[in-house]
Amino acid sequence: MSTVKNEHTKGFKVDCLAMALAYKEMGDLNLTIAKEMDYLEWEAIRIIESFLEKMNALEI
């Protein structure tokens, strides 16, 4: 990325826009990953609770 403003101004603007788009895409990807991890965490909790309930039912 160049900060020279004479002949490279257009290149600088394109670089800034490309970086802004990349940051937006990374943010969207991080949000998607966080949602999936939250879903997987709840699934794991339900599976463990079900397993513990079955274990208690077998002991009685």
HELIX and SHEET records of a PDB file:
HELIX    1   1 THR A    9  GLU A   59  1                                  51    
END                                                                             
